[in-house]
Amino acid sequence: MANEWREASLGELTDWASGGTPPKENPEYWGGNIPWISASSMKSGRLSDSDRTLTMKGLEQRSKLARKNDILLLVRGSELHKRIPVGIATRDVAFNQDVKSLRPKNGLSSTYLYYWLAAHESMLLSKVEHTGIGAGKLDTAVLKNLRVQVPPIEAQRAIAHILSTLDDKIELNRRRNQTLEDMVRALFKDWFVDFGPVRTKIEGQEPYLPEEIWRLFPERLDEEGKPVGWEEKPLDEIAEFLNGLPLQKFPATDPGDSIPVIKIAELRNGVSAKSDRASRDVPAKHIIKDGDFLFSWSGSLLAKFWTEGDGALNQHLFKVSSDQFPMWFVSHWVHHHLVDFQTIAASKATTMGHIQRGHLTAAKTVCPPARVLLSMGVTMAPLVEQAIKNEIESRTLADLRDTLLPKLISGDLRLPEAMVQVDAAKT
């Protein structure tokens, strides 16, 4: 297959454009309906949303418009020390001066070019110039001189289709999980924070939940303002918060028989080749499994269900578990208090703010009787479990994509063989 490929420079295959930033003090330029892509917006390969938006005046003032299917590549910024943010525009978007737009020409598929750049991230990282002020830079002239192996257009489209099939499923899972998360958080707030069903009963209004759920809620509130028969408990009474270990005491003497060290960076971005490793001699209770709920109590306070496989729990992270309460219930009480915890940590006069155990005690929860909570779990637990399942599936699909990507882009793997692996992963 590779015998039919041709070679050309990236500059010969693409037209380039630079973006810009309109004056931020002028409100006529900001808050419109045109997404404005910067480094913070380039967290996935599909680019359509941004933290800030431009008006048409803002676009005409100083920015540029990338058309749907143009490639956007970050060429300046601190992110370039770790990764090469690149994406394909799924709608017309504007972009700032740290980003370049590449529009394919001369028989080059946009999607193929996106995957070519993704497959050559290590090579691109080697081209980054370090400016000495915490940022990195990719020289446009150097990039345009890169040599690209280009298969016939039919093969480009086939390769892009195989890889896009995996990314499409990952994106579908992401959207589904956002919907599931929104549903569960809305229900949790209504049931356990606002006491919506109880207040509706007090006001004599019509039920808005199925009868089997509606009858679980009391008819009135007690003198403390919580549902009659429900108890207030400290957060650290409904769950155990197991702190991690200083894992340098468990070095990975055999890399082939080791597990990744889960720090705040892994909780935020997942396990990578740069993650530290630990031996499997770590005490069993500090081994993280898929479905465990983790909470970082210092630095960037984050909380999530873990779905990246076995790992070792590092210090500054809690593994949260409970023998008495379901984890869908516990996890959402942690999320409920997370903003307050983040505020407490941010107020610390240190380089790494944190919370203390006393803050867990001060954070209150409202708990229905066990039989009521069990019945509520019939609705809530499957939603949380499905989200965890979707995340694990997405991890498997991403691993397959990352395995196939360099082999397909180099022509080392035949297309039918790749398609068999994709079909097997989808079943």
PyMOL commands that set and color helices and strands:
alter all, ss='L'
color gray80, all
select helices_A, chain A and resi 2-4+10-13+27-29+39-41+56-61+78-81+110-119+121-126+140-144+153-193+196-202+211-214+235-238+247-249+255-257+264-269+284-286+327-346+357-362+370-410+415-426
alter helices_A, ss='H'
color red, helices_A
select strands_A, chain A and resi 6-9+14-18+30-37+46-47+52-54+64-66+71-74+76-77+86-89+93-95+99-104+129-130+136-137+147-150+231-234+240-243+258-262+277-279+287-288+293-296+303-305+311-313+317-321+364-367
alter strands_A, ss='S'
color yellow, strands_A
deselect
rebuild
show_as cartoon
